[in-house]
Amino acid sequence: MTDRTSELAENLARVEERIGAACAAAGRAREEVTLIVVTKTYPASDVRILHGLGVRNVAENRDQDAAPKAAACADLDLTWHFVGQLQTNKVRSVVGYALGVLPGPRRTRSAAPPGAAEREGRELGCLLQVALDAGSGERGDRGGVAPDGIEELAAAVEAAPGLRLGGLMTVAPLAGPYAGRQRAAFDRLMDLSTALRVTRPAANMVSAGMSADLEQAVAAGATHVRVGTAVLGVRPKLG
Ligand SMILES: *Cc1c(COP(=O)(O)O)cnc(C)c1O
């Protein structure tokens, strides 16, 4: 084992232990929670090591970094998730490697790309990013739509050829009423998910929780946690 391999193995084991303990505490089965390792700013060689350690879901937030990394790992059995803000003209590129997940497009307009995903012959699952710190009709500091914007964005995704509404995601707000209250923020996301699933039962993914707050997300009922730092180390700069 190289030093990097043992480092990633140890980190991954610690994260697995945390997820397992959080599931046990919440009375949930471990299989109910999918770990997505956020590999942004780290090289394709790390993705390869993680795959060797059993990771099957990875995420990137910039298409220009993700596309070459995904190409370098094309021989691996991996699901690529896109967790950044996406412009219309990038959809086609992301569809090229991501079977999975992207959060809400920056504007409703960009939720309707010109059939790009359809032309690629497969559907791209979209998670709408909910900004719990955004007021009615506003956007959040860290991206996403205010809760009262979910319906309109959901309808836009459903109307877009090649896109499928997968569910909701959030990043715990740094400001506003939910600052420092991750569990309350994730509970609120779950309530919004429950409301969404009344009319759209298939949109059942709830992506919440990162390195610092994955326990709170699992406790609230998240189906996916997105973990970067705790597996790969502190990023040199914000990715
Ligand atoms: C970077 C990133 C993460 C991972 O954050 P860590 O704190 O490093 O675990 C999760 N979600 C999104 C959307 C990100 O951009």
The ligand as a Tripos MOL2 file, in Angstrom:
@<TRIPOS>MOLECULE
LIG
   15    15     1     0     0
SMALL
NO_CHARGES

@<TRIPOS>ATOM
      1 C1        -17.1860   20.4720   -1.5710 C.3       1 LIG1
      2 C2        -18.5790   20.0480   -1.4070 C.ar      1 LIG1
      3 C3        -18.9230   19.0570   -0.4650 C.ar      1 LIG1
      4 C4        -17.9180   18.3820    0.4540 C.3       1 LIG1
      5 O1        -17.6000   19.2250    1.5150 O.3       1 LIG1
      6 P1        -16.6080   18.7500    2.6990 P.3       1 LIG1
      7 O2        -16.8700   19.7300    3.7650 O.co2     1 LIG1
      8 O3        -15.2290   18.8200    2.1560 O.co2     1 LIG1
      9 O4        -16.9960   17.3780    3.0740 O.co2     1 LIG1
     10 C5        -20.2530   18.6930   -0.3820 C.ar      1 LIG1
     11 N1        -21.2030   19.2460   -1.1620 N.ar      1 LIG1
     12 C6        -20.9150   20.1990   -2.0850 C.ar      1 LIG1
     13 C7        -22.0110   20.7660   -2.9050 C.3       1 LIG1
     14 C8        -19.6020   20.6300   -2.2250 C.ar      1 LIG1
     15 O5        -19.3250   21.5780   -3.1390 O.3       1 LIG1
@<TRIPOS>BOND
     1     1     2 1
     2     2     3 ar
     3     2    14 ar
     4     3     4 1
     5     3    10 ar
     6     4     5 1
     7     5     6 1
     8     6     7 2
     9     6     8 1
    10     6     9 1
    11    10    11 ar
    12    11    12 ar
    13    12    13 1
    14    12    14 ar
    15    14    15 1
@<TRIPOS>SUBSTRUCTURE
     1 LIG1         1 GROUP 0 **** ****
